[in-house]
Amino acid sequence: MLLYGAGGHAGVVAGIARDCGKIIKALFDDDLQKIAVAGTPVTGSYNTELFVNEPIVIAIGNNRIRRRISGQITHCFVSLIHPSALIDKTVTIGTGTVIVHGSIIQANSRIGNHVIVNTGATIDHDCEIADYVHIAPGAVLCGKVCIGESSLIGAGSCIAPNLVIGKNCIIGAGSIVTVNIPDSAVVRGNSSRVIRLNA
Ligand SMILES: CC(C)(COP(=O)(O)OP(=O)(O)OC[C@H]1O[C@@H](n2cnc3c(N)ncnc32)[C@H](O)[C@@H]1OP(=O)(O)O)[C@@H](O)C(=O)NCCC(=O)NCCS
């Protein structure tokens, strides 16, 4: 298979590929200063004519860049799922998506194309994750949460049940989200408030 991207996230994706028994035949990056990822040398800029029958994954964490590059690629996309991820049989996963070590995806959730479900993230039942979303390490999505295209759900954040997060949002690391979030919003902090005292 092929990888596009030679930054930090690419090292994670290369590890997943290795643990899935895949061999990386070429590694593309437009930054010619980058030399190698996990022992695999960088081939150079993306080249449509190399390994035309090999599938590719865009191993770039930034949602906007991943989205832009996906429109320039002619190789077919493939998804990578680390063997340690726990994914219910009813879950659907799009193409080009990467499911990282230890993540959990529960019943009837739908995961789009070019999504990252990063280390140890939890997506509970009936969630809908649109294309180019990044669910960062340790984030928790409760049941029936919808995440709009290209949004970043920050590391260790928690999205309460039944909420809708718009497109192109950034949910800051450690946020507790208890209300719907409009498109393009940047959110941080713990918005929870005391609603009653525990007896
Ligand atoms: C929320 C976020 C988008 C804010 O970024 P920013 O606008 O550049 O904010 P700054 O770093 O300039 O910080 C501004 C203030 O917000 C605070 N802050 C930043 N991130 C915060 C967060 N997640 N929660 C609470 N406060 C935060 C800073 O401490 C700073 O406070 P101060 O004004 O009192 O000094 C960013 O910090 C963040 O959490 N991004 C998500 C990171 C992530 O999980 N990435 C996944 C990688 S795999």
PDBQT file of the ligand as one rigid body, heavy atoms in Angstrom, charges set to zero:
ROOT
HETATM    1  C1  LIG A 201      -9.092  25.133  22.145  1.00  0.00    +0.000 C 
HETATM    2  C2  LIG A 201      -7.978  25.437  21.174  1.00  0.00    +0.000 C 
HETATM    3  C3  LIG A 201      -8.489  25.290  19.740  1.00  0.00    +0.000 C 
HETATM    4  C4  LIG A 201      -7.563  26.889  21.435  1.00  0.00    +0.000 C 
HETATM    5  O1  LIG A 201      -6.525  27.217  20.598  1.00  0.00    +0.000 OA
HETATM    6  P1  LIG A 201      -6.071  28.768  20.525  1.00  0.00    +0.000 P 
HETATM    7  O2  LIG A 201      -7.211  29.601  20.065  1.00  0.00    +0.000 OA
HETATM    8  O3  LIG A 201      -4.815  28.794  19.716  1.00  0.00    +0.000 OA
HETATM    9  O4  LIG A 201      -5.836  29.140  22.029  1.00  0.00    +0.000 OA
HETATM   10  P2  LIG A 201      -4.475  29.557  22.768  1.00  0.00    +0.000 P 
HETATM   11  O5  LIG A 201      -3.503  28.408  22.750  1.00  0.00    +0.000 OA
HETATM   12  O6  LIG A 201      -4.024  30.873  22.211  1.00  0.00    +0.000 OA
HETATM   13  O7  LIG A 201      -4.966  29.763  24.260  1.00  0.00    +0.000 OA
HETATM   14  C5  LIG A 201      -5.881  30.819  24.597  1.00  0.00    +0.000 C 
HETATM   15  C6  LIG A 201      -6.342  30.588  26.010  1.00  0.00    +0.000 C 
HETATM   16  O8  LIG A 201      -7.175  29.419  26.041  1.00  0.00    +0.000 OA
HETATM   17  C7  LIG A 201      -6.643  28.463  26.950  1.00  0.00    +0.000 C 
HETATM   18  N1  LIG A 201      -6.866  27.160  26.361  1.00  0.00    +0.000 N 
HETATM   19  C8  LIG A 201      -6.334  26.683  25.218  1.00  0.00    +0.000 A 
HETATM   20  N2  LIG A 201      -6.803  25.465  24.969  1.00  0.00    +0.000 NA
HETATM   21  C9  LIG A 201      -7.659  25.157  25.956  1.00  0.00    +0.000 A 
HETATM   22  C10 LIG A 201      -8.446  24.030  26.227  1.00  0.00    +0.000 A 
HETATM   23  N3  LIG A 201      -8.454  22.979  25.429  1.00  0.00    +0.000 N 
HETATM   24  N4  LIG A 201      -9.233  24.056  27.328  1.00  0.00    +0.000 NA
HETATM   25  C11 LIG A 201      -9.235  25.123  28.149  1.00  0.00    +0.000 A 
HETATM   26  N5  LIG A 201      -8.500  26.228  27.926  1.00  0.00    +0.000 NA
HETATM   27  C12 LIG A 201      -7.713  26.248  26.845  1.00  0.00    +0.000 A 
HETATM   28  C13 LIG A 201      -5.168  28.814  27.080  1.00  0.00    +0.000 C 
HETATM   29  O9  LIG A 201      -4.635  28.354  28.285  1.00  0.00    +0.000 OA
HETATM   30  C14 LIG A 201      -5.220  30.317  26.991  1.00  0.00    +0.000 C 
HETATM   31  O10 LIG A 201      -5.647  30.809  28.220  1.00  0.00    +0.000 OA
HETATM   32  P3  LIG A 201      -5.189  32.271  28.754  1.00  0.00    +0.000 P 
HETATM   33  O11 LIG A 201      -5.734  33.263  27.763  1.00  0.00    +0.000 OA
HETATM   34  O12 LIG A 201      -5.812  32.370  30.102  1.00  0.00    +0.000 OA
HETATM   35  O13 LIG A 201      -3.694  32.239  28.775  1.00  0.00    +0.000 OA
HETATM   36  C15 LIG A 201      -6.765  24.495  21.340  1.00  0.00    +0.000 C 
HETATM   37  O14 LIG A 201      -5.990  24.801  22.491  1.00  0.00    +0.000 OA
HETATM   38  C16 LIG A 201      -7.158  23.024  21.437  1.00  0.00    +0.000 C 
HETATM   39  O15 LIG A 201      -7.517  22.497  22.498  1.00  0.00    +0.000 OA
HETATM   40  N6  LIG A 201      -7.095  22.336  20.282  1.00  0.00    +0.000 N 
HETATM   41  C17 LIG A 201      -7.351  20.906  20.170  1.00  0.00    +0.000 C 
HETATM   42  C18 LIG A 201      -6.040  20.144  20.311  1.00  0.00    +0.000 C 
HETATM   43  C19 LIG A 201      -6.226  18.673  20.096  1.00  0.00    +0.000 C 
HETATM   44  O16 LIG A 201      -6.871  17.974  20.843  1.00  0.00    +0.000 OA
HETATM   45  N7  LIG A 201      -5.622  18.182  19.010  1.00  0.00    +0.000 N 
HETATM   46  C20 LIG A 201      -5.638  16.798  18.649  1.00  0.00    +0.000 C 
HETATM   47  C21 LIG A 201      -4.254  16.338  18.293  1.00  0.00    +0.000 C 
HETATM   48  S1  LIG A 201      -4.170  14.625  17.972  1.00  0.00    +0.000 SA
ENDROOT
TORSDOF 0
